[in-house]
């Protein structure tokens, strides 16, 4: 699976983490590799092995200066591309540094995110083209947090529409990014019927609930290989999505992306996200770890649970999900699961991931590399019960200029 993931461009860290040339470096962990990110004197971003090849000292303690990162131990210096620029003790010969190189990965900045590619250079795919990356910065908000669980059990929560009617039932009517919409009312139906289709990039997951007048309320979630989910919108609220990126086997970055295709995000919307509402979480200042976490039982409020303010007693959609996904343990024992009909999307996503890993091992390109597979949207809408989802799904999930499809 790691070889599969290395075939994609990976959201590695936020541009704001390395805001200015020669600013302090930051540690980044991806796919079980300890890496270091820095922005050099010319503004170029580097993502390199955290440890100096001399004596394996962490370059996090290094000096970011004059075009490279310099090890604080013996002064060895490296460029953003991993080239050894100086070995002060060996400068007499001038040749030693040519034999030294620091592992590095290529980086591209787009959408407020620094992306990296960690796979075979000759197989580097085209750069992603998700809609949230293309809109003006005023239309977009992007953040990340660290979750202490395997990426898959986190991501599977993102493609499971059935839990919304229970776990998030309180927030649907109070959260500023959800409340006041007809769709939030229809989510009260706790018996959704699922229709899951393979798409060019992953899966298209339709959940049907009862709507007024005998009609069907559909919510379409997009899952794009290998770890992206697009959340169906409500009313004129912005569109949301996630990327569930493995740090290692037992931890992941949960990226959250919000954008509106036709207008800037309002002051109230941005304030809600920055304060940890909706799909976002309140973070410990200076970190990407959450204030509510397993060490304080996610600040659970049993009285609020009793009164139905928060169904599980945990405040906030993001932490409601994280608390239960982390409660499974760092890696859930799936041999003990008892899956039901509403888990069909989870089953199909697992099968698609395994098939893609096998395909890569056999030398075949996996799904989701083509930027065309990224140019889709989630959607929510009402249909007469006799109209098949397949008849309208291409139209309602297309990226077109203007407002999105939602109620």
C-alpha positions as CSV (number, residue, x, y, z in Angstrom):
1,X,0.0,0.0,0.0
2,X,2.9,2.3,0.7
3,X,4.2,1.8,-2.9
4,X,0.7,2.7,-4.1
5,X,0.6,6.0,-2.1
6,X,4.0,7.0,-3.4
7,X,2.5,7.2,-6.9
8,X,0.4,10.2,-6.0
9,X,1.2,13.8,-5.3
10,X,0.8,14.1,-1.5
11,X,-0.3,17.2,0.5
12,X,2.7,17.4,2.8
13,X,2.4,20.6,4.8
14,X,0.8,24.1,4.7
15,X,2.7,26.9,3.0
16,X,2.2,29.0,6.2
17,X,4.4,26.5,8.1
18,X,7.4,27.9,6.3
19,X,6.1,31.4,5.7
20,X,9.3,33.3,4.8
21,X,12.8,32.7,3.3
22,X,15.3,31.4,5.9
23,X,12.5,30.8,8.5
24,X,12.9,28.0,11.0
25,X,12.5,24.5,9.5
26,X,9.6,22.2,10.5
27,X,9.4,18.5,11.0
28,X,7.1,16.5,8.6
29,X,6.3,12.8,8.9
30,X,5.0,11.1,5.8
31,X,4.6,7.4,5.0
32,X,6.8,6.5,8.1
33,X,9.7,8.8,6.9
34,X,11.0,11.6,9.2
35,X,11.5,14.6,7.0
36,X,12.3,18.2,7.3
37,X,10.7,21.2,5.4
38,X,12.4,24.6,5.0
39,X,12.2,27.6,2.7
40,X,15.6,28.8,1.5
41,X,16.9,32.3,0.9
42,X,15.3,32.4,-2.6
43,X,11.9,31.2,-1.4
44,X,12.4,27.7,-2.7
45,X,10.8,25.0,-0.5
46,X,12.7,21.8,0.3
47,X,11.5,18.6,1.8
48,X,14.5,16.5,2.9
49,X,15.6,13.7,5.2
50,X,15.5,15.1,8.7
51,X,18.9,13.7,9.6
52,X,22.3,14.8,8.4
53,X,24.2,12.0,6.5
54,X,27.3,12.7,8.5
55,X,26.4,11.5,12.0
56,X,22.6,11.4,11.7
57,X,22.0,14.6,13.7
58,X,18.6,16.2,13.3
59,X,18.7,19.1,10.9
60,X,15.7,20.6,12.8
61,X,18.5,22.1,15.0
62,X,20.2,23.5,11.9
63,X,20.6,27.0,10.6
64,X,18.5,28.0,7.6
65,X,20.8,30.5,6.0
66,X,22.4,31.7,2.7
67,X,20.6,29.2,0.4
68,X,20.5,26.1,2.5
69,X,20.1,24.3,5.8
70,X,23.3,23.9,7.8
71,X,23.8,21.2,10.4
72,X,24.5,22.7,13.8
73,X,27.0,19.9,14.7
74,X,29.8,20.2,12.1
75,X,28.4,22.8,9.6
76,X,27.6,20.5,6.7
77,X,25.1,22.4,4.5
78,X,22.5,21.2,2.0
79,X,20.3,22.9,-0.6
80,X,16.5,22.5,-0.9
81,X,17.1,19.8,-3.5
82,X,19.4,17.8,-1.2
83,X,22.7,18.8,-2.9
84,X,25.6,19.1,-0.4
85,X,26.8,22.7,-0.6
86,X,29.6,22.7,2.0
87,X,31.6,20.3,4.2
88,X,33.8,22.8,6.0
89,X,36.3,20.2,7.3
90,X,36.9,18.9,3.8
91,X,37.0,22.1,1.8
92,X,40.7,21.7,1.1
93,X,40.0,19.0,-1.5
94,X,36.6,20.4,-2.6
95,X,35.6,17.0,-3.9
96,X,34.2,15.3,-0.8
97,X,30.9,17.2,-0.9
98,X,30.2,15.9,-4.4
99,X,30.0,12.4,-2.9
100,X,27.3,13.4,-0.3
101,X,23.6,13.9,-1.0
102,X,20.6,14.4,1.3
103,X,17.4,12.5,0.4
104,X,15.0,15.0,-1.0
105,X,11.5,15.0,-2.6
106,X,10.2,17.5,-5.2
107,X,7.7,20.1,-4.0
108,X,5.0,22.3,-5.6
109,X,3.0,24.9,-3.8
110,X,-0.7,25.2,-4.8
111,X,-3.8,26.2,-2.9
112,X,-1.9,27.2,0.3
113,X,-0.4,23.7,0.5
114,X,3.0,22.3,-0.3
115,X,2.7,19.0,-2.2
116,X,5.4,16.4,-2.6
117,X,5.9,13.3,-4.8
118,X,7.7,10.4,-3.1
119,X,7.6,7.8,-5.9
120,X,9.8,6.8,-8.8
121,X,10.8,10.0,-10.6
122,X,10.1,8.5,-14.1
123,X,6.5,7.8,-13.0
124,X,5.7,11.2,-11.6
125,X,2.0,11.9,-12.5
126,X,0.4,15.2,-13.6
127,X,-0.2,17.7,-10.8
128,X,-3.7,17.4,-9.1
129,X,-6.5,19.7,-10.1
130,X,-9.1,19.7,-7.3
131,X,-11.4,22.7,-7.5
132,X,-10.5,24.0,-4.1
133,X,-6.9,24.5,-5.3
134,X,-8.1,26.6,-8.3
135,X,-10.3,29.1,-6.6
136,X,-9.0,32.5,-5.3
137,X,-7.6,32.4,-1.7
138,X,-10.6,34.5,-0.6
139,X,-12.9,31.6,-1.6
140,X,-10.9,28.9,0.3
141,X,-9.9,27.7,3.8
142,X,-7.5,24.8,4.4
143,X,-6.3,23.4,7.6
144,X,-4.9,20.1,9.0
145,X,-4.8,18.2,12.3
146,X,-3.1,15.1,13.6
147,X,-5.2,12.1,14.4
148,X,-3.9,9.2,16.4
149,X,-5.2,6.3,14.3
150,X,-4.5,4.5,11.1
151,X,-5.5,6.6,8.1
152,X,-8.0,4.0,6.8
153,X,-10.3,3.9,9.8
154,X,-10.3,7.7,9.7
155,X,-11.0,7.8,6.0
156,X,-13.8,5.2,6.2
157,X,-15.6,7.6,8.5
158,X,-15.5,10.1,5.6
159,X,-17.4,7.8,3.2
160,X,-19.9,6.6,5.8
161,X,-23.0,8.7,5.4
162,X,-25.2,6.6,7.7
163,X,-23.5,7.8,11.0
164,X,-24.5,11.4,10.4
165,X,-28.1,10.8,11.5
166,X,-26.8,9.7,14.9
167,X,-23.3,11.0,15.8
168,X,-23.7,14.5,14.3
169,X,-27.5,14.9,14.8
170,X,-27.1,17.8,17.2
171,X,-24.7,19.8,15.1
172,X,-26.9,19.5,12.0
173,X,-29.3,22.0,13.6
174,X,-26.8,24.2,15.5
175,X,-23.5,24.3,13.6
176,X,-23.2,27.5,11.6
177,X,-21.9,25.6,8.6
178,X,-24.9,23.2,8.5
179,X,-27.9,24.7,10.2
180,X,-30.9,26.2,8.5
181,X,-31.0,23.9,5.4
182,X,-33.6,21.5,4.2
183,X,-30.9,18.8,3.8
184,X,-30.1,19.0,7.5
185,X,-33.8,18.2,8.3
186,X,-33.8,15.2,5.9
187,X,-30.7,13.8,7.7
188,X,-33.1,12.8,10.5
189,X,-33.9,9.7,8.4
190,X,-31.6,7.1,10.0
191,X,-32.3,4.4,7.4
192,X,-30.5,5.5,4.2
193,X,-30.3,3.3,1.2
194,X,-27.0,3.2,-0.6
195,X,-26.0,3.1,-4.3
196,X,-22.3,3.0,-4.9
197,X,-20.7,3.3,-8.3
198,X,-17.1,3.0,-9.4
199,X,-15.8,6.3,-10.9
200,X,-12.7,6.9,-12.9
201,X,-11.0,8.2,-9.8
202,X,-12.5,6.1,-7.1
203,X,-16.1,5.8,-5.9
204,X,-19.3,7.8,-6.2
205,X,-21.4,7.1,-3.1
206,X,-25.1,7.9,-3.1
207,X,-27.1,7.8,0.1
208,X,-30.9,8.1,-0.3
209,X,-33.2,9.3,2.4
210,X,-36.9,10.1,2.5
211,X,-37.9,13.7,1.6
212,X,-41.1,15.6,1.6
213,X,-43.9,14.7,-0.8
214,X,-42.7,11.1,-1.2
215,X,-39.5,12.2,-3.0
216,X,-36.0,11.0,-2.4
217,X,-33.2,13.1,-0.8
218,X,-29.8,12.1,-2.3
219,X,-26.4,12.9,-0.9
220,X,-23.5,12.1,-3.2
221,X,-20.0,11.7,-1.6
222,X,-17.0,11.5,-3.9
223,X,-14.1,9.3,-2.9
224,X,-11.0,10.0,-5.0
225,X,-8.0,7.6,-4.8
226,X,-6.2,7.2,-2.6
227,X,-7.5,9.3,0.4
228,X,-9.7,12.2,-0.7
229,X,-13.4,12.6,0.3
230,X,-15.8,15.3,-0.9
231,X,-18.6,16.0,1.6
232,X,-22.1,16.7,0.2
233,X,-23.0,20.4,0.8
234,X,-26.0,22.0,2.5
235,X,-27.8,24.9,0.9
236,X,-25.6,27.7,-0.2
237,X,-22.9,26.7,2.3
238,X,-19.4,26.1,1.0
239,X,-18.2,22.8,-0.2
240,X,-16.1,20.7,2.2
241,X,-13.6,17.9,1.8
242,X,-10.9,15.9,3.5
243,X,-7.6,14.2,2.7
244,X,-6.5,11.4,5.1
245,X,-2.8,11.1,4.7
246,X,-0.7,8.5,6.6
247,X,2.1,9.8,8.8
248,X,2.9,6.2,9.7
249,X,0.8,3.0,10.4
250,X,-0.8,4.5,13.5
251,X,-1.1,8.2,12.9
252,X,-2.4,10.4,10.1
253,X,-2.8,14.0,9.0
254,X,-6.5,14.9,8.5
255,X,-6.6,17.7,6.0
256,X,-9.8,19.7,5.8
257,X,-10.5,21.9,2.7
258,X,-13.5,24.3,2.3
259,X,-14.2,26.4,-0.7
260,X,-17.1,28.1,-2.4
261,X,-17.0,28.1,-6.3
262,X,-18.7,31.5,-6.8
263,X,-18.1,33.7,-3.8
264,X,-15.6,34.6,-1.1
265,X,-16.1,32.9,2.2
266,X,-17.9,35.2,4.6
267,X,-16.4,36.6,7.7
268,X,-18.7,34.4,9.8
269,X,-17.8,31.3,7.9
270,X,-14.1,31.9,8.2
271,X,-14.4,32.7,11.9
272,X,-16.4,29.4,12.5
273,X,-13.7,27.4,10.8
274,X,-10.8,29.2,12.6
275,X,-12.5,28.5,15.9
276,X,-12.9,24.8,15.3
277,X,-16.5,24.5,14.2
278,X,-18.0,22.3,11.5
279,X,-15.4,19.8,10.2
280,X,-12.6,21.7,11.9
281,X,-11.2,21.3,15.4
282,X,-9.7,23.6,18.0
283,X,-5.9,23.2,17.9
284,X,-3.4,23.6,20.7
285,X,-1.6,26.9,19.8
286,X,1.6,26.3,17.8
287,X,0.7,22.7,17.0
288,X,-1.6,20.7,14.8
289,X,-2.8,18.6,17.7
290,X,-6.3,19.1,19.1
291,X,-7.4,20.6,22.4
292,X,-9.9,17.8,22.9
293,X,-8.0,14.5,22.7
294,X,-7.8,11.0,24.1
295,X,-5.7,12.1,27.1
296,X,-8.6,14.3,28.4
297,X,-11.4,12.0,27.0
298,X,-12.2,14.5,24.3
299,X,-13.7,16.8,27.0
300,X,-16.8,14.7,26.9
301,X,-19.9,16.2,28.5
302,X,-22.3,13.6,29.8
303,X,-25.0,16.1,30.6
304,X,-24.9,17.4,27.0
305,X,-25.1,13.8,25.8
306,X,-28.1,13.2,28.0
307,X,-29.9,16.2,26.7
308,X,-29.1,15.5,23.1
309,X,-27.0,18.6,22.6
310,X,-24.1,16.4,21.4
311,X,-25.2,12.9,20.6
312,X,-22.0,11.3,22.0
313,X,-21.3,14.0,24.5
314,X,-18.3,15.2,22.5
315,X,-18.5,18.7,21.0
316,X,-17.8,19.4,17.3
317,X,-18.2,17.3,14.2
318,X,-14.4,16.8,13.8
319,X,-13.8,15.6,17.3
320,X,-16.9,13.4,17.3
321,X,-15.5,11.5,14.4
322,X,-11.9,11.5,15.8
323,X,-12.9,10.3,19.2
324,X,-14.7,7.2,17.9
325,X,-12.2,6.4,15.2
326,X,-9.3,6.6,17.8
327,X,-11.4,4.6,20.2
328,X,-10.9,1.6,17.9
329,X,-7.2,1.6,18.7
330,X,-4.3,2.7,16.5
331,X,-5.1,-0.1,14.0
332,X,-8.6,-1.6,14.2
333,X,-8.8,-5.4,14.2
334,X,-11.1,-5.8,11.2
335,X,-11.4,-9.6,11.7
336,X,-13.7,-8.7,14.6
337,X,-16.0,-6.4,12.5
338,X,-19.6,-7.3,11.7
339,X,-20.4,-5.2,8.6
340,X,-23.9,-4.3,7.5
341,X,-25.6,-3.2,4.3
342,X,-24.8,0.5,5.0
343,X,-21.1,-0.4,4.9
344,X,-21.1,-1.2,1.2
345,X,-19.0,1.9,0.3
346,X,-16.4,0.9,2.9
347,X,-16.2,-2.6,1.5
348,X,-15.9,-1.3,-2.1
349,X,-13.2,1.3,-1.1
350,X,-11.1,-1.4,0.6
351,X,-11.4,-3.7,-2.5
352,X,-10.5,-0.8,-4.8
353,X,-7.4,0.1,-2.7
354,X,-6.2,-3.5,-2.6
355,X,-6.8,-3.9,-6.4
356,X,-4.8,-0.7,-7.0
357,X,-2.0,-1.9,-4.8
358,X,-1.9,-5.2,-6.8
359,X,-2.0,-3.3,-10.1
360,X,1.0,-1.1,-9.1
361,X,2.9,-4.2,-8.1
362,X,2.2,-5.5,-11.6
363,X,3.3,-2.3,-13.3
364,X,-0.1,-0.8,-14.0
365,X,-1.2,2.8,-13.3
366,X,-3.6,3.2,-10.4
367,X,-6.8,5.2,-10.6
368,X,-6.9,8.9,-9.5
369,X,-3.7,10.1,-11.2
370,X,-5.5,11.8,-14.1
371,X,-6.4,15.4,-13.1
372,X,-9.7,14.9,-14.9
373,X,-10.7,12.6,-12.1
374,X,-10.3,15.5,-9.6
375,X,-12.6,17.9,-11.4
376,X,-15.8,16.6,-9.8
377,X,-18.0,17.7,-6.9
378,X,-20.2,16.2,-4.3
379,X,-23.9,17.1,-4.3
380,X,-27.2,16.9,-2.5
381,X,-30.6,17.1,-4.2
382,X,-34.2,15.8,-4.3
383,X,-35.5,13.5,-7.0
384,X,-38.8,11.9,-7.7
385,X,-38.5,8.3,-6.5
386,X,-38.8,6.8,-10.0
387,X,-35.8,8.7,-11.4
388,X,-32.7,6.6,-11.3
389,X,-29.6,8.2,-9.8
390,X,-27.5,7.1,-12.8
391,X,-29.6,9.4,-15.0
392,X,-28.6,12.6,-13.2
393,X,-25.4,11.9,-11.4
394,X,-23.0,13.1,-14.1
395,X,-24.8,16.4,-14.4
396,X,-25.1,17.2,-10.7
397,X,-21.4,16.3,-9.9
398,X,-19.8,18.2,-12.8
399,X,-17.7,21.2,-12.0
400,X,-19.3,24.2,-13.6
401,X,-19.0,27.9,-13.0
402,X,-21.4,29.2,-10.4
403,X,-23.3,27.7,-7.5
404,X,-23.1,24.1,-6.6
405,X,-26.0,21.5,-6.4
406,X,-27.4,21.3,-2.9
407,X,-30.4,21.9,-0.7
